[in-house]
Amino acid sequence: MSILKTYARLYADSVEQPLPLLQQLTGSEEPDFRFMDGEVQLVGIGDFLLFAGPPEERAKHMHGSATVVVTDLDDLTATLIAAGAVITEAATPAPTGRYLYARHVGGPEVEYVEWKPDLVQRIISKCPRAPGGP
């Protein structure tokens, strides 16, 4: 299991206001992905993951301090448990693959995501720091 990407999580009422600045900061014309989770739109652009929607709906996502994309969620789960972490939300299917939440010893709660292979190929392969990336 290895970490492929880590996202800084941002929260906003809508996508329209923060997206132009994020596009400018990341040099990305279009987000890598966007999808709805209930009333919240999630948009991945560069190293930012934007959660946009009504405050009460966004609050449901704010318990996670980071979003980390990994190669193998099952291996990660074993590693987390062996280190004393508590799985607070078991592996769950998502439009991008599957995810889980874990509370590490000491308190931080992190969302871990295993992407579908097409996303790994499309997004990770273009990262400058990735092997084979530009």
Sequence and secondary structure as in RCSB ss.txt:
>XXXX:A:sequence
MSILKTYARLYADSVEQPLPLLQQLTGSEEPDFRFMDGEVQLVGIGDFLLFAGPPEERAKHMHGSATVVVTDLDD
LTATLIAAGAVITEAATPAPTGRYLYARHVGGPEVEYVEWKPDLVQRIISKCPRAPGGP
>XXXX:A:secstr
  EEEEEEEEEES STTTHHHHHHHHT SS SEEEEETTEEEEEETTEEEEES HHHHGGGTT S EEEES HHH
HHHHHHHTT EEEEEEEEETTEEEEEEE TTS EEEEEEE HHHHHHHGGGSTTSTT  
